Amino acid sequence: MLLIKDIEVYSPKNIGVKDILITNGKITLIDGKIEPFSNKIQIIDGTAKKLIPGLIDNHVHITGGGGEGSFKTRVPEITLSKLIEGGITTVVGLLGTDSTTRCVENLVAKAKALKEEGISAYVHTGSYGFPSITLTDSVKKDIAFIDEIIGVKIALSDHRSPSITNDELARLASDVRVAGMLSGKAGIVVAHMGNGDKGLGPINKVLEDTEIPIRTFRPTHVNRKEELLKEAFEYAKKGGIIDLTCGSNKDLSPANVVKMAEREGVPLENITISSDGYGSWSRYDEYGNLVKIGVSSVDSLFNELKTMVLEVGYDLDKALQFFTTNVSKALNIYPKKGVIMENSDADLLIVDDNMNLVSVIANGRLMLNDGRILVKGTYE
């Protein structure tokens, strides 16, 4: 049991200075004053600190992504400590370009490993290609029967994306939605958006020609260029959820894009932010030749939150929604995740006034304290 005393709580709404009691991985009680009733309770002094929900990163290549510059460029699997140091207590893993040397089986196994090591993990089946690679023999069965799988990934408007027809995209979305309904999961199509001229056209065409709900499709990396972002803003105004990527475009950073979205009247609750961590980013010349490659970091998510608060001037409670409640609602795991309330999972971060990460609690377990990692992955 943990008891956090005298801490300013952002649920993400600021609810003032409270005491928080954690038992069996859950937030058991939130009150103005809770007295310890056993010497077995570990007490954390929260004086002059803030308590916020653990971050949910809904786009991480937990088994390593990319590898587009030959075998030596295959990104390694992520470690538990990297996620903890980034303040991430819930992660959603997915494959990238490489579904040849990597597979959904490996992805699910890694998610299960991260869960055993102490955090919450989900994954999407599929990859860039189509037909989607799966663990069972179908996307429907993957989502319905594999606990960790909540959706499917596809790539669109990208030189690496498959030549999927509108009818095939519609059938994929229909299968995913039905599987989500049957299993009580999000049932979503995460669409990696590339630099191609078609933009969100394929998604909009399917929505125009079918009865598939707009929130079935989740376009990500929409801040990679201005033309795509304009389309994404219109998509969000219609009720769709769009995902911004950290570090993909300096001028179109998530912090800057959120400011733009406010001016354009985009519903902020329809925006999420993710890191694209452990995916390889790449640059190509005009002939499609790879000229530069690197790896994205998951700590970019917490750093973006920090930037929004300390540099852009957002109030903490307003900035937090893009990393917590917006994401948990979009993934159909709210109020279990993304919020500080009684009976929710005890996924919590303690930060100081300068937004430095002091402590990380995942599923009620203290993973990092006073800036020092307490729990590492099995082979770290």
C-alpha positions as CSV (number, residue, x, y, z in Angstrom):
1,M,0.0,0.0,0.0
2,L,1.1,3.5,-0.8
3,L,-0.1,6.8,0.7
4,I,0.8,10.0,-1.0
5,K,0.4,12.9,1.3
6,D,-0.3,16.6,0.8
7,I,0.1,16.7,-3.0
8,E,-1.6,19.0,-5.6
9,V,-3.7,16.7,-7.7
10,Y,-4.4,17.1,-11.4
11,S,-7.0,14.5,-12.4
12,P,-6.2,16.0,-15.1
13,K,-8.4,18.8,-13.7
14,N,-6.8,20.5,-10.8
15,I,-8.7,19.3,-7.7
16,G,-6.4,20.9,-5.1
17,V,-4.1,19.4,-2.4
18,K,-5.2,15.9,-1.5
19,D,-4.0,12.6,0.1
20,I,-4.2,9.6,-2.2
21,L,-4.4,6.0,-0.9
22,I,-3.3,3.2,-3.2
23,T,-4.1,-0.5,-2.6
24,N,-4.0,-3.5,-4.9
25,G,-3.0,-1.4,-7.9
26,K,-6.0,0.9,-7.6
27,I,-6.7,4.3,-6.3
28,T,-8.7,3.4,-3.3
29,L,-9.4,6.8,-1.7
30,I,-8.9,10.5,-2.5
31,D,-9.5,12.8,0.5
32,G,-8.3,16.0,2.1
33,K,-6.6,14.1,4.9
34,I,-6.0,10.3,5.2
35,E,-4.3,9.0,8.3
36,P,-2.0,6.0,8.0
37,F,-3.7,3.0,9.7
38,S,-0.8,0.5,9.4
39,N,2.9,0.6,9.6
40,K,3.0,-1.4,6.4
41,I,1.8,1.6,4.4
42,Q,4.6,3.3,2.5
43,I,4.2,7.1,2.8
44,I,5.3,9.5,0.1
45,D,5.6,13.2,0.9
46,G,4.0,15.2,-1.9
47,T,4.6,18.6,-0.4
48,A,5.2,21.3,-3.1
49,K,4.8,18.7,-5.8
50,K,2.1,17.8,-8.3
51,L,0.4,14.5,-9.0
52,I,-0.7,13.8,-12.6
53,P,-2.0,10.7,-14.5
54,G,0.6,8.4,-16.0
55,L,1.1,9.2,-19.7
56,I,-0.5,6.9,-22.4
57,D,1.7,6.5,-25.4
58,N,-0.6,5.1,-28.2
59,H,2.1,4.7,-30.8
60,V,5.3,2.9,-29.9
61,H,7.3,0.3,-31.9
62,I,7.9,-1.8,-28.8
63,T,9.7,-4.6,-30.8
64,G,11.6,-2.0,-32.8
65,G,10.5,-0.4,-36.0
66,G,11.9,0.5,-39.4
67,G,15.0,-1.3,-40.7
68,E,14.8,0.4,-44.1
69,G,18.5,0.7,-44.5
70,S,19.3,-3.0,-44.5
71,F,19.5,-5.5,-41.6
72,K,22.0,-3.4,-39.6
73,T,19.4,-0.7,-39.2
74,R,16.8,-2.9,-37.4
75,V,15.8,-1.0,-34.2
76,P,16.1,-3.1,-31.0
77,E,13.2,-3.8,-28.7
78,I,12.3,-1.2,-26.2
79,T,13.2,-1.7,-22.5
80,L,11.0,-1.2,-19.5
81,S,13.2,1.5,-18.0
82,K,13.0,3.7,-21.2
83,L,9.2,3.8,-20.8
84,I,9.3,4.5,-17.1
85,E,11.9,7.3,-17.6
86,G,9.5,8.8,-20.1
87,G,6.6,8.8,-17.6
88,I,4.7,6.2,-19.7
89,T,2.6,3.8,-17.7
90,T,0.5,2.6,-20.6
91,V,1.8,1.8,-24.0
92,V,0.3,0.7,-27.3
93,G,2.7,-1.2,-29.5
94,L,2.6,-1.7,-33.3
95,L,4.7,-2.9,-36.2
96,G,6.1,-0.5,-38.8
97,T,7.5,-1.0,-42.3
98,D,9.0,-4.3,-41.4
99,S,6.5,-7.1,-41.2
100,T,9.0,-9.5,-42.9
101,T,11.6,-10.0,-40.1
102,R,9.1,-9.0,-37.4
103,C,5.7,-10.4,-36.7
104,V,2.5,-10.0,-34.6
105,E,3.5,-13.0,-32.4
106,N,6.6,-11.1,-31.4
107,L,4.6,-8.0,-30.8
108,V,2.1,-9.7,-28.5
109,A,4.8,-11.5,-26.6
110,K,6.6,-8.2,-26.0
111,A,3.4,-6.6,-24.7
112,K,2.9,-9.6,-22.4
113,A,6.4,-9.2,-21.1
114,L,6.0,-5.5,-20.4
115,K,2.8,-6.3,-18.5
116,E,4.7,-8.9,-16.4
117,E,7.4,-6.3,-15.7
118,G,4.8,-3.8,-14.4
119,I,3.2,-1.5,-16.9
120,S,0.0,-1.8,-19.1
121,A,0.4,-2.7,-22.7
122,Y,-1.8,-3.1,-25.7
123,V,-1.0,-3.7,-29.4
124,H,-2.4,-3.4,-32.9
125,T,-2.3,-6.3,-35.3
126,G,-1.2,-5.7,-39.0
127,S,1.5,-3.4,-40.2
128,Y,2.0,-1.2,-43.3
129,G,0.9,-3.8,-45.7
130,F,-2.3,-5.4,-46.9
131,P,-3.6,-8.1,-46.5
132,S,-2.9,-7.5,-42.8
133,I,-0.5,-9.9,-41.2
134,T,-2.1,-11.5,-38.1
135,L,-1.5,-13.9,-35.2
136,T,-4.6,-16.0,-36.0
137,D,-5.9,-16.2,-39.5
138,S,-7.9,-13.0,-39.4
139,V,-7.9,-9.4,-38.1
140,K,-11.4,-10.1,-36.6
141,K,-10.1,-13.1,-34.6
142,D,-7.0,-11.3,-33.5
143,I,-9.0,-8.4,-31.9
144,A,-11.8,-10.6,-30.6
145,F,-9.7,-13.3,-28.9
146,I,-6.2,-11.8,-28.1
147,D,-6.5,-9.7,-25.0
148,E,-3.8,-7.3,-25.9
149,I,-4.9,-6.6,-29.5
150,I,-7.3,-3.6,-29.8
151,G,-7.1,-2.6,-33.5
152,V,-5.2,-2.9,-36.7
153,K,-2.6,-0.8,-38.5
154,I,-2.4,0.1,-42.1
155,A,-0.3,2.6,-44.1
156,L,-1.9,5.1,-46.5
157,S,-0.6,7.8,-48.9
158,D,3.0,6.6,-48.5
159,H,5.5,5.2,-51.0
160,R,5.8,2.2,-48.7
161,S,2.0,1.7,-48.3
162,P,0.1,-1.1,-50.1
163,S,-2.1,-0.6,-53.1
164,I,-5.2,-1.1,-51.1
165,T,-8.5,-0.3,-52.8
166,N,-11.3,1.7,-51.2
167,D,-13.5,-1.4,-51.1
168,E,-10.7,-3.4,-49.3
169,L,-10.2,-0.5,-46.8
170,A,-13.9,-0.4,-46.1
171,R,-14.0,-4.2,-45.5
172,L,-11.0,-3.9,-43.2
173,A,-12.6,-1.1,-41.2
174,S,-15.9,-3.0,-41.0
175,D,-14.2,-6.2,-39.7
176,V,-12.3,-4.2,-37.1
177,R,-15.3,-2.3,-35.9
178,V,-17.4,-5.5,-35.5
179,A,-14.5,-7.3,-33.7
180,G,-14.2,-4.4,-31.3
181,M,-18.0,-4.5,-30.6
182,L,-17.9,-8.2,-29.9
183,S,-14.9,-8.0,-27.5
184,G,-15.6,-4.6,-25.9
185,K,-12.5,-3.1,-27.3
186,A,-11.7,0.1,-29.2
187,G,-11.8,-1.7,-32.6
188,I,-9.9,1.0,-34.6
189,V,-7.9,1.3,-37.8
190,V,-4.7,3.2,-37.1
191,A,-3.7,4.8,-40.4
192,H,0.0,5.7,-40.8
193,M,-0.2,8.8,-43.0
194,G,2.6,9.4,-45.4
195,N,3.6,12.4,-47.5
196,G,1.6,11.2,-50.5
197,D,-0.7,13.5,-52.4
198,K,-3.8,11.5,-51.7
199,G,-3.7,12.5,-48.0
200,L,-6.9,11.5,-46.1
201,G,-8.7,11.0,-49.4
202,P,-9.0,7.2,-49.1
203,I,-10.4,7.4,-45.6
204,N,-12.9,10.2,-46.5
205,K,-14.0,8.2,-49.6
206,V,-14.8,5.1,-47.4
207,L,-16.7,7.3,-44.9
208,E,-18.7,8.9,-47.7
209,D,-19.6,5.5,-49.3
210,T,-20.3,3.5,-46.2
211,E,-22.0,3.7,-42.8
212,I,-18.7,3.1,-40.9
213,P,-18.4,5.6,-38.0
214,I,-15.7,8.2,-38.4
215,R,-14.0,7.3,-35.2
216,T,-13.1,3.8,-36.6
217,F,-10.2,5.4,-38.5
218,R,-7.4,7.0,-36.5
219,P,-5.0,8.8,-38.8
220,T,-1.6,9.4,-37.2
221,H,1.5,11.5,-38.1
222,V,-1.0,14.1,-39.5
223,N,1.4,17.0,-38.5
224,R,4.1,15.8,-40.9
225,K,3.1,18.5,-43.5
226,E,0.7,21.5,-43.7
227,E,-1.5,20.1,-46.4
228,L,-2.2,16.9,-44.5
229,L,-2.8,18.8,-41.3
230,K,-5.4,21.0,-42.9
231,E,-7.3,17.9,-44.0
232,A,-6.9,16.4,-40.4
233,F,-8.4,19.6,-38.9
234,E,-11.5,19.2,-41.0
235,Y,-11.6,15.5,-40.1
236,A,-11.5,16.3,-36.4
237,K,-14.2,19.0,-36.8
238,K,-16.4,16.2,-38.2
239,G,-15.9,14.2,-35.1
240,G,-12.8,12.1,-36.1
241,I,-9.8,11.6,-33.8
242,I,-6.4,12.6,-35.1
243,D,-3.0,11.8,-33.6
244,L,0.0,14.1,-33.6
245,T,3.6,12.8,-33.6
246,C,6.4,14.3,-31.5
247,G,9.5,15.3,-33.3
248,S,8.3,14.8,-36.8
249,N,8.2,18.4,-37.9
250,K,9.7,21.2,-35.7
251,D,7.4,23.9,-37.1
252,L,4.4,21.6,-36.8
253,S,5.3,20.3,-33.3
254,P,2.3,19.1,-31.3
255,A,2.4,22.2,-29.1
256,N,2.3,24.5,-32.1
257,V,-0.4,22.4,-33.8
258,V,-2.6,22.5,-30.7
259,K,-2.4,26.3,-30.8
260,M,-3.3,26.3,-34.5
261,A,-6.2,23.9,-33.8
262,E,-7.6,26.3,-31.1
263,R,-7.6,29.1,-33.6
264,E,-9.3,27.0,-36.2
265,G,-12.0,25.8,-33.9
266,V,-11.0,22.2,-33.8
267,P,-12.4,20.3,-30.8
268,L,-9.4,19.7,-28.6
269,E,-10.9,16.5,-27.2
270,N,-10.4,15.0,-30.7
271,I,-6.6,15.3,-30.6
272,T,-4.1,12.9,-29.1
273,I,-0.3,13.0,-29.0
274,S,2.1,10.1,-29.3
275,S,5.9,9.6,-29.6
276,D,6.3,7.1,-32.5
277,G,9.0,5.8,-30.2
278,Y,11.6,3.2,-31.3
279,G,10.6,3.7,-34.9
280,S,13.2,4.6,-37.3
281,W,12.7,7.9,-39.1
282,S,14.1,8.2,-42.6
283,R,14.9,10.8,-45.3
284,Y,14.8,10.0,-49.0
285,D,16.1,11.9,-52.1
286,E,14.0,12.7,-55.1
287,Y,14.7,9.3,-56.6
288,G,13.5,7.4,-53.5
289,N,17.0,6.6,-52.2
290,L,17.5,6.5,-48.4
291,V,19.9,9.3,-47.4
292,K,19.5,9.4,-43.6
293,I,18.0,7.3,-40.9
294,G,17.6,7.6,-37.1
295,V,15.5,6.4,-34.1
296,S,12.7,8.2,-32.3
297,S,12.7,8.3,-28.5
298,V,9.8,7.7,-26.2
299,D,10.9,10.5,-23.8
300,S,9.7,13.0,-26.5
301,L,6.2,12.5,-25.2
302,F,6.9,13.8,-21.7
303,N,9.2,16.5,-23.1
304,E,6.3,17.7,-25.3
305,L,4.1,18.0,-22.2
306,K,6.9,19.9,-20.5
307,T,7.2,22.2,-23.5
308,M,3.5,22.9,-23.6
309,V,3.5,23.9,-20.0
310,L,6.8,25.7,-19.5
311,E,7.4,27.3,-22.9
312,V,4.1,27.6,-24.7
313,G,2.2,28.6,-21.6
314,Y,-0.6,26.0,-21.4
315,D,-2.1,25.3,-18.0
316,L,-1.1,21.9,-16.8
317,D,-4.6,20.6,-16.7
318,K,-5.3,21.7,-20.2
319,A,-2.1,20.3,-21.6
320,L,-2.5,16.9,-19.9
321,Q,-5.7,15.9,-21.8
322,F,-3.7,15.2,-25.0
323,F,-1.6,12.6,-23.2
324,T,-4.1,11.1,-20.8
325,T,-7.9,11.4,-20.9
326,N,-8.2,12.1,-24.7
327,V,-6.1,9.0,-25.3
328,S,-7.8,6.7,-22.8
329,K,-11.3,7.6,-24.2
330,A,-10.1,7.1,-27.7
331,L,-8.8,3.7,-26.8
332,N,-11.9,2.7,-24.8
333,I,-10.0,2.3,-21.6
334,Y,-11.4,5.3,-19.7
335,P,-11.8,5.7,-16.7
336,K,-9.5,2.7,-16.0
337,K,-6.7,4.7,-17.4
338,G,-5.8,8.3,-18.0
339,V,-7.4,9.9,-15.0
340,I,-7.0,10.2,-11.2
341,M,-10.2,9.1,-9.5
342,E,-11.2,6.4,-7.0
343,N,-11.3,2.9,-8.5
344,S,-9.1,3.9,-11.4
345,D,-5.7,2.2,-12.0
346,A,-2.9,3.7,-9.9
347,D,-0.9,5.0,-12.8
348,L,0.6,8.2,-11.5
349,L,3.5,10.6,-12.0
350,I,4.9,13.0,-9.4
351,V,6.5,16.1,-10.8
352,D,8.0,19.3,-9.3
353,D,7.3,22.9,-10.2
354,N,9.8,22.7,-13.1
355,M,8.0,19.7,-14.5
356,N,10.9,17.4,-13.7
357,L,9.8,13.8,-13.2
358,V,10.2,12.8,-9.6
359,S,8.3,9.5,-9.2
360,V,6.5,7.0,-11.4
361,I,3.8,4.6,-10.1
362,A,2.5,2.0,-12.5
363,N,-0.4,-0.2,-11.4
364,G,0.2,0.8,-7.8
365,R,3.9,-0.1,-7.9
366,L,6.6,2.5,-7.3
367,M,8.8,2.2,-10.4
368,L,10.9,5.4,-10.1
369,N,11.5,7.5,-7.1
370,D,13.5,10.7,-6.5
371,G,14.5,10.4,-10.2
372,R,16.0,7.0,-9.7
373,I,14.8,3.8,-11.5
374,L,13.7,1.2,-9.0
375,V,12.3,-1.4,-11.4
376,K,14.1,-2.4,-14.6
377,G,13.3,-4.9,-17.3
378,T,14.3,-8.5,-16.8
379,Y,17.5,-8.3,-18.9
380,E,18.5,-4.7,-18.2
